[in-house]
């Protein structure tokens, strides 16, 4: 299954949003300015990452 062309289930959208929101609060940036971070999260999701910790790690490594 190619996740790049699949929709993201609502529960997983909530997961990605909560990680992004937490990241933005921690980094003191607005969510509208976090497009690169959102892309990173979606890329990691497409690779199969579903753990909040691993998603945050991915953001930390690319910052």
N, CA, C and O atoms as CSV, one atom per row, in Angstrom:
chain,resi,resn,atom,element,x,y,z
A,1,UNK,N,N,0.839,-1.182,0.000
A,1,UNK,CA,C,0.000,0.000,0.000
A,1,UNK,C,C,0.881,1.241,0.000
A,1,UNK,O,O,1.798,1.345,0.815
A,2,UNK,N,N,0.630,2.148,-0.866
A,2,UNK,CA,C,1.395,3.377,-0.966
A,2,UNK,C,C,0.703,4.458,-0.144
A,2,UNK,O,O,-0.328,4.993,-0.552
A,3,UNK,N,N,1.277,4.777,1.019
A,3,UNK,CA,C,0.651,5.743,1.910
A,3,UNK,C,C,0.697,7.165,1.366
A,3,UNK,O,O,-0.068,8.020,1.811
A,4,UNK,N,N,1.569,7.423,0.423
A,4,UNK,CA,C,1.666,8.766,-0.135
A,4,UNK,C,C,0.375,9.179,-0.822
A,4,UNK,O,O,0.080,10.367,-0.946
A,5,UNK,N,N,-0.390,8.199,-1.266
A,5,UNK,CA,C,-1.628,8.493,-1.968
A,5,UNK,C,C,-2.856,8.062,-1.174
A,5,UNK,O,O,-3.953,7.959,-1.724
A,6,UNK,N,N,-2.671,7.811,0.118
A,6,UNK,CA,C,-3.770,7.405,0.981
A,6,UNK,C,C,-4.181,8.569,1.859
A,6,UNK,O,O,-3.402,9.488,2.114
A,7,UNK,N,N,-5.410,8.512,2.309
A,7,UNK,CA,C,-5.834,9.517,3.274
A,7,UNK,C,C,-5.339,9.093,4.656
A,7,UNK,O,O,-5.057,7.919,4.896
A,8,UNK,N,N,-5.240,10.054,5.543
A,8,UNK,CA,C,-4.801,9.781,6.908
A,8,UNK,C,C,-6.053,9.664,7.766
A,8,UNK,O,O,-6.879,10.576,7.783
A,9,UNK,N,N,-6.201,8.542,8.484
A,9,UNK,CA,C,-7.383,8.366,9.333
A,9,UNK,C,C,-7.463,9.458,10.409
A,9,UNK,O,O,-6.434,9.974,10.845
A,10,UNK,N,N,-8.678,9.808,10.836
A,10,UNK,CA,C,-8.868,10.884,11.813
A,10,UNK,C,C,-8.022,10.740,13.085
A,10,UNK,O,O,-7.479,11.728,13.578
A,11,UNK,N,N,-7.907,9.529,13.613
A,11,UNK,CA,C,-7.107,9.350,14.830
A,11,UNK,C,C,-5.643,9.693,14.584
A,11,UNK,O,O,-4.978,10.256,15.453
A,12,UNK,N,N,-5.146,9.355,13.407
A,12,UNK,CA,C,-3.756,9.662,13.082
A,12,UNK,C,C,-3.565,11.148,12.804
A,12,UNK,O,O,-2.510,11.703,13.110
A,13,UNK,N,N,-4.577,11.799,12.226
A,13,UNK,CA,C,-4.515,13.255,12.049
A,13,UNK,C,C,-4.412,13.912,13.426
A,13,UNK,O,O,-3.637,14.850,13.612
A,14,UNK,N,N,-5.183,13.425,14.375
A,14,UNK,CA,C,-5.136,13.967,15.739
A,14,UNK,C,C,-3.758,13.770,16.353
A,14,UNK,O,O,-3.250,14.662,17.034
A,15,UNK,N,N,-3.154,12.622,16.122
A,15,UNK,CA,C,-1.807,12.347,16.619
A,15,UNK,C,C,-0.817,13.355,16.042
A,15,UNK,O,O,-0.045,13.964,16.783
A,16,UNK,N,N,-0.841,13.529,14.733
A,16,UNK,CA,C,0.084,14.454,14.076
A,16,UNK,C,C,-0.146,15.889,14.553
A,16,UNK,O,O,0.810,16.631,14.779
A,17,UNK,N,N,-1.409,16.278,14.704
A,17,UNK,CA,C,-1.725,17.629,15.180
A,17,UNK,C,C,-1.236,17.845,16.601
A,17,UNK,O,O,-0.700,18.908,16.916
A,18,UNK,N,N,-1.412,16.860,17.455
A,18,UNK,CA,C,-0.990,17.028,18.849
A,18,UNK,C,C,0.528,17.122,18.951
A,18,UNK,O,O,1.049,17.894,19.756
A,19,UNK,N,N,1.239,16.343,18.141
A,19,UNK,CA,C,2.701,16.424,18.136
A,19,UNK,C,C,3.139,17.790,17.620
A,19,UNK,O,O,4.023,18.422,18.199
A,20,UNK,N,N,2.526,18.243,16.537
A,20,UNK,CA,C,2.883,19.549,15.977
A,20,UNK,C,C,2.570,20.674,16.963
A,20,UNK,O,O,3.376,21.589,17.136
A,21,UNK,N,N,1.416,20.610,17.603
A,21,UNK,CA,C,1.049,21.633,18.587
A,21,UNK,C,C,2.038,21.671,19.749
A,21,UNK,O,O,2.453,22.746,20.182
A,22,UNK,N,N,2.411,20.501,20.248
A,22,UNK,CA,C,3.372,20.438,21.354
A,22,UNK,C,C,4.726,20.988,20.926
A,22,UNK,O,O,5.380,21.712,21.676
A,23,UNK,N,N,5.140,20.636,19.712
A,23,UNK,CA,C,6.414,21.120,19.188
A,23,UNK,C,C,6.396,22.653,19.080
A,23,UNK,O,O,7.350,23.325,19.471
A,24,UNK,N,N,5.324,23.178,18.556
A,24,UNK,CA,C,5.211,24.631,18.389
A,24,UNK,C,C,5.246,25.349,19.738
A,24,UNK,O,O,5.904,26.380,19.876
A,25,UNK,N,N,4.543,24.810,20.725
A,25,UNK,CA,C,4.568,25.412,22.061
A,25,UNK,C,C,5.984,25.383,22.624
A,25,UNK,O,O,6.466,26.383,23.156
A,26,UNK,N,N,6.640,24.251,22.508
A,26,UNK,CA,C,7.998,24.094,23.046
A,26,UNK,C,C,8.993,25.012,22.347
A,26,UNK,O,O,9.878,25.575,22.990
A,27,UNK,N,N,8.850,25.164,21.036
A,27,UNK,CA,C,9.768,25.997,20.255
A,27,UNK,C,C,9.345,27.464,20.204
A,27,UNK,O,O,10.062,28.315,19.677
A,28,UNK,N,N,8.159,27.744,20.767
A,28,UNK,CA,C,7.604,29.104,20.778
A,28,UNK,C,C,7.460,29.672,19.364
A,28,UNK,O,O,7.862,30.799,19.074
A,29,UNK,N,N,6.875,28.852,18.505
A,29,UNK,CA,C,6.560,29.297,17.147
A,29,UNK,C,C,5.075,29.077,16.908
A,29,UNK,O,O,4.457,28.216,17.535
A,30,UNK,N,N,4.511,29.852,16.006
A,30,UNK,CA,C,3.091,29.667,15.698
A,30,UNK,C,C,2.940,28.471,14.747
A,30,UNK,O,O,3.844,28.136,13.982
A,31,UNK,N,N,1.796,27.864,14.824
A,31,UNK,CA,C,1.544,26.696,13.981
A,31,UNK,C,C,1.586,27.065,12.496
A,31,UNK,O,O,1.999,26.260,11.662
A,32,UNK,N,N,1.162,28.272,12.178
A,32,UNK,CA,C,1.171,28.681,10.768
A,32,UNK,C,C,2.589,28.819,10.229
A,32,UNK,O,O,2.796,28.794,9.016
A,33,UNK,N,N,3.560,28.963,11.114
A,33,UNK,CA,C,4.960,29.063,10.702
A,33,UNK,C,C,5.687,27.709,10.751
A,33,UNK,O,O,6.904,27.650,10.577
A,34,UNK,N,N,4.958,26.657,10.981
A,34,UNK,CA,C,5.561,25.332,11.160
A,34,UNK,C,C,5.306,24.419,9.961
A,34,UNK,O,O,5.095,23.219,10.134
A,35,UNK,N,N,5.323,24.969,8.764
A,35,UNK,CA,C,5.036,24.140,7.583
A,35,UNK,C,C,6.112,23.083,7.345
A,35,UNK,O,O,5.795,21.959,6.957
A,36,UNK,N,N,7.373,23.427,7.571
A,36,UNK,CA,C,8.438,22.438,7.392
A,36,UNK,C,C,8.303,21.302,8.400
A,36,UNK,O,O,8.510,20.134,8.070
A,37,UNK,N,N,7.953,21.661,9.630
A,37,UNK,CA,C,7.749,20.648,10.660
A,37,UNK,C,C,6.573,19.747,10.309
A,37,UNK,O,O,6.634,18.535,10.520
A,38,UNK,N,N,5.508,20.327,9.777
A,38,UNK,CA,C,4.354,19.524,9.366
A,38,UNK,C,C,4.745,18.562,8.253
A,38,UNK,O,O,4.315,17.408,8.246
A,39,UNK,N,N,5.555,19.028,7.318
A,39,UNK,CA,C,6.027,18.149,6.229
A,39,UNK,C,C,6.853,16.999,6.772
A,39,UNK,O,O,6.725,15.864,6.313
A,40,UNK,N,N,7.704,17.292,7.755
A,40,UNK,CA,C,8.519,16.248,8.376
A,40,UNK,C,C,7.613,15.202,9.023
A,40,UNK,O,O,7.829,14.002,8.855
A,41,UNK,N,N,6.611,15.650,9.754
A,41,UNK,CA,C,5.699,14.719,10.418
A,41,UNK,C,C,4.965,13.846,9.407
A,41,UNK,O,O,4.827,12.640,9.616
A,42,UNK,N,N,4.501,14.430,8.335
A,42,UNK,CA,C,3.789,13.651,7.313
A,42,UNK,C,C,4.727,12.656,6.651
A,42,UNK,O,O,4.342,11.516,6.389
A,43,UNK,N,N,5.950,13.076,6.381
A,43,UNK,CA,C,6.935,12.162,5.784
A,43,UNK,C,C,7.208,10.986,6.711
A,43,UNK,O,O,7.250,9.838,6.271
A,44,UNK,N,N,7.392,11.273,7.983
A,44,UNK,CA,C,7.640,10.201,8.953
A,44,UNK,C,C,6.420,9.284,9.066
A,44,UNK,O,O,6.556,8.065,9.163
A,45,UNK,N,N,5.235,9.881,9.051
A,45,UNK,CA,C,4.001,9.092,9.092
A,45,UNK,C,C,3.948,8.151,7.884
A,45,UNK,O,O,3.603,6.977,8.020
A,46,UNK,N,N,4.287,8.666,6.724
A,46,UNK,CA,C,4.266,7.851,5.509
A,46,UNK,C,C,5.289,6.723,5.569
A,46,UNK,O,O,5.125,5.698,4.907
A,47,UNK,N,N,6.336,6.907,6.355
A,47,UNK,CA,C,7.334,5.851,6.559
A,47,UNK,C,C,6.871,4.814,7.574
A,47,UNK,O,O,7.524,3.789,7.765
A,48,UNK,N,N,5.741,5.085,8.224
A,48,UNK,CA,C,5.192,4.127,9.174
A,48,UNK,C,C,5.358,4.497,10.636
A,48,UNK,O,O,4.990,3.719,11.516
A,49,UNK,N,N,5.904,5.665,10.907
A,49,UNK,CA,C,6.109,6.094,12.290
A,49,UNK,C,C,4.762,6.519,12.883
A,49,UNK,O,O,4.070,7.371,12.324
A,50,UNK,N,N,4.399,5.918,14.019
A,50,UNK,CA,C,3.136,6.248,14.684
A,50,UNK,C,C,3.339,6.603,16.149
A,50,UNK,O,O,2.366,6.895,16.845
A,51,UNK,N,N,4.558,6.587,16.630
A,51,UNK,CA,C,4.880,6.883,18.020
A,51,UNK,C,C,5.124,8.378,18.196
A,51,UNK,O,O,5.878,8.983,17.434
A,52,UNK,N,N,4.484,8.972,19.203
A,52,UNK,CA,C,4.701,10.389,19.476
A,52,UNK,C,C,6.177,10.670,19.720
A,52,UNK,O,O,6.714,11.656,19.215
A,53,UNK,N,N,6.815,9.833,20.470
A,53,UNK,CA,C,8.233,10.042,20.790
A,53,UNK,C,C,9.085,9.995,19.533
A,53,UNK,O,O,9.968,10.833,19.353
A,54,UNK,N,N,8.835,9.036,18.669
A,54,UNK,CA,C,9.619,8.942,17.431
A,54,UNK,C,C,9.342,10.113,16.497
A,54,UNK,O,O,10.241,10.570,15.791
A,55,UNK,N,N,8.115,10.599,16.489
A,55,UNK,CA,C,7.791,11.763,15.666
A,55,UNK,C,C,8.504,13.011,16.193
A,55,UNK,O,O,9.043,13.794,15.412
A,56,UNK,N,N,8.507,13.193,17.501
A,56,UNK,CA,C,9.217,14.324,18.092
A,56,UNK,C,C,10.718,14.193,17.845
A,56,UNK,O,O,11.391,15.183,17.557
A,57,UNK,N,N,11.238,12.981,17.958
A,57,UNK,CA,C,12.655,12.748,17.662
A,57,UNK,C,C,12.993,13.161,16.242
A,57,UNK,O,O,14.044,13.752,15.996
A,58,UNK,N,N,12.101,12.850,15.303
A,58,UNK,CA,C,12.334,13.211,13.906
A,58,UNK,C,C,12.393,14.730,13.747
A,58,UNK,O,O,13.202,15.248,12.976
A,59,UNK,N,N,11.544,15.431,14.470
A,59,UNK,CA,C,11.581,16.902,14.423
A,59,UNK,C,C,12.869,17.421,15.040
A,59,UNK,O,O,13.487,18.344,14.510
A,60,UNK,N,N,13.269,16.841,16.141
A,60,UNK,CA,C,14.482,17.277,16.831
A,60,UNK,C,C,15.723,17.078,15.994
A,60,UNK,O,O,16.627,17.913,16.019
A,61,UNK,N,N,15.782,15.998,15.261
A,61,UNK,CA,C,16.950,15.675,14.441
A,61,UNK,C,C,17.088,16.619,13.257
A,61,UNK,O,O,18.195,16.830,12.763
A,62,UNK,N,N,16.002,17.178,12.804
A,62,UNK,CA,C,16.028,18.025,11.606
A,62,UNK,C,C,16.008,19.499,11.941
A,62,UNK,O,O,15.969,20.331,11.035
A,63,UNK,N,N,16.033,19.832,13.163
A,63,UNK,CA,C,15.983,21.234,13.615
A,63,UNK,C,C,17.360,21.797,13.715
A,63,UNK,O,O,17.526,22.961,14.078
